[in-house]
Amino acid sequence: MPDKKLSVIIAVLLFSFIACISAVHAEKANTSAAPTLMLWTPGEPLDISAGSMRFESESSRIVFETDVKLTQRGLDLHCSRLTLDSDAQGSLKGFIAEGALKIRRAGLEISAMRAEYDHAARRLVLSGSPEVKRAADLVRGERITIDFASGSVTIEKAQARVNVGAAADKDGGNE
């Protein structure tokens, strides 16, 4: 059944997508701690450059505009506008990235027109022609939601191009 095989391949691709996009962290005192899936590494500095920056004290927001680049060990994010939301203590609650968004992390290339990340929920929502590429594999849809807390990915109106590889070709592609 070719449809069943394609479903399995897409599921494997999505699982590897979650594994690659997430940084695996262990507690410093306990290296056997369970992996924590996150987009960025808490406690590590975020390096941000942009054409301009505005701080909104009432809402605890920082808005970066024009050729925005955010980097952190293993994470590169480029967009036109980046809004960082923080709490009263200055801890980052999340962000909204807009305009020609590109994210590179752990061998993945993510593109979209908009991304919203909620750090407490550990959820990234991509919209505006979102695509995720890894080597020759590609997943796209109308909206992609990555839930780092549960390890699930939801793609609305999904399309995928996957490299089946030699292993699937050995049996002639039929099952």
C-alpha positions, 0 to 999 in steps of 0.5 A: 500500500503506497499511501501507508508507506508514504504516511510512515515516511512522513511520520519518520520525517516529522519525528526527525524534524522534532529531534533536530530542531530541539536542543537537548539539554541536561541539568549541569548537576545531573547529565542523565536528566531527561532531554528538554526540547526548546527552541533556544537555550535558557541562560545563554545570551541572545545576540541580536542586530537590527536597523533599529530597536524600540523598548516599550516599557508598559508592555515589556516589549522590545521591537527590532526592525529592519534586517534583524539577525538573532543568534545563539549557540546553534540557532540563527534567525533572520527576519524583518521585524522581531518583537520580544515579550518579557515578564516583569523580571526581564525573563523572555516569555516569547517572540513574534518574528515577521517578514521573510523569516528564516531559522536555521537550527540543527541541520534544519532550514525553516522559512515562513512569513510569521512565527510566534513562540510561547516559551511557557507553552514551548510552542512555535507556530509558523504561518505564511507559507511555512516550510521546513527543509532538512537535506533533500526533505521538505515539509510545507503547509498553511500553518505548522505548529511545533509543540516542544512540550509534547514533541508533536508537530501539526501541519495544516494542509500538509505537503511533503517531499521526502527522500525515500532512499535505497532501503525502500527501493530494495523491495521495489517500493511495494508493500 
